[in-house]
Amino acid sequence: MDVIRKSVTMGDVAKELGVSTVSVSKALTGKDGVSDAVRKMIIKKADEMGYRYTGSKKENTAERHNIGIFVSERFITKDAYYSRLYEKTMMLMSEQKQMGMLEIIRRETEKEVQPPALISSNQIEGAIVLGQMSKEYLRMLKGYKIPFLFMDFYDEDIIEDSVISDSVFGSDILTNYLINKGHKKIAFVGSIGSTSSIMDRYIGYYRAMLKAGLAIKEEWRIEDRSEEGDKIELNLPSDFPTAFVCNSDSAAFDLVKRLQKDGYCVPEDISVVAFDNFIYAEMSSPKITTYGVDTDALANTAIRIILGKIADPEYSVGRVLVPGSLIERKSVMRVKE
């Protein structure tokens, strides 16, 4: 009697043949990227090992999965950037014939460390956590034996694959852009304890200032939100800088309005740069020079990784950085000698 091996993964097939899990996935789902000979070899070995796959070159269809997207309520209600990011992720999942299922994690749910309904009801095979959540909540999620991925943040104490924008490098680029325009007194706007991305953006700013041999004053680090993530009034320093690096376009938008209210002109008196390249950078007058996050690449990378983790529980990528680009607009002026 033939005995069919149970719970065979793509990783098992790949190990037997000495090829990558990605090659096995492409072969079994009918995607391009492997030769016909290799595809036939992989399909034959998968059949021999009892791996159940869907799709072939002829069918050109991939297995459909239910994937949760968990977003903290504070990001959805107060940060349009995250709304755009989850909408982009959901759209790309749909295009790839995957079922994205959004669940907004309420503040009370996160505080009381209650599991998401999508997990409690066993509706999903994997999940993307979009935006920082408390360590207690993340530890609770990790207790469930389904694949997870952190998107747009990471946690040093909780080891999990993550996909993030290159915040350190981007902020370094922005700060050096100001330095090259002659600015020496440069402040940073952002609450560094709020999210890993804001902390990384401060590190990029700090690194650029150190490399240039410029002073970094404590009062030049300006908080922009409370511990709960709510916006707070900006406490501007008495020793006024000539330029500001803001952790987001939203923070820069608020700063420009505040500066103009106080009688300053941007960029004639004060220069401002930001991060994200979202709607606030275009809405501002003047329009804001920013480091653009590639949300398409961020979402596509996250989807690719979570599908890999669903297909093979041993699949892991660590922390993946998605590069962005500097977008020059009208919010910076060279310092007058």
Secondary structure, DSSP 8 states (H G I E B T S, - for coil): -----SS--HHHHHHHHT--HHHHHHHHHT-SSS-HHHHHHHHHHHHHHT------TTT------EEEEEEEHHHHHH-HHHHHHHHHHHHHHHHTT-EEEEEEE-HHHHHTT---HHHHTT--SEEEEES---HHHHHHHHTSSS-EEEES---TTS---EEEE-HHHHHHHHHHHHHHTT---EEEES-TTT-HHHHHHHHHHHHHHHHTT----GGGEE--B-TTS-B------SS--SEEEESSHHHHHHHHHHHHHTT--TTTT-EEEEEE--HHHHHSSS--EEEE--HHHHHHHHHHHHHHHHH-TT----EEEE--EEE--SS------
